[in-house]
Amino acid sequence: MRTRHGFLIVAALATIGLAGCAPGGSNAGGGTTGATSSPAPEMSSGSSDLATASTPLGTVVVDAAGMTVYVFDKDTAGSGTSACTGACLANWPPVTTTASTPTADGVTGALGTIQTPNGKMQVTLQGLPLYTYAGDKAAGDVTGQGVKNIWWAVAPSGEKVTQASTGTGY
């Protein structure tokens, strides 16, 4: 009995230790306040850079793969630059495009691009750079919502969604 209890304690400590390995870093945030995944999202169709999907947060913008798109409070609309640099980019990859003008289905805000330090074109909405979250593992995940109270899913108009998620994904 004592050995089994010892094993359970070790297993519990290992689980707690692994929880501390969630994405984090410079300007990135780690924990989650949003929901996790569920069945396939209901997305608008097409081969656009962006689309929309219905979530517990309401209708939000998603990338071509259906991953939730986020904005960062430290970015300044229209500045032409991203405040997410270094380790932040590992946790919050920029939404990029190869098109000279990004395309979107269901997105009503103004689209544009800025150049990333590595020469790629990052998509902007209402002048704000767009990102996905490394903690979102599948289309339908919204775990980046509210991370460190500076990362937010974005509505089709380009407004950030600041409410907490009340559901389990798309």
Secondary structure by P-SEA (a helix, b strand, c coil): caaaaaaaaaaaaaaaaaaacccccccccccccbbbbcccccccccccccccccccccccccccccccccccccccccccccccccccccccccccccccccccccccccccccccccbbbbbbcccbbbbbbcccccccccccccccccbbbbcccccccccccccccc
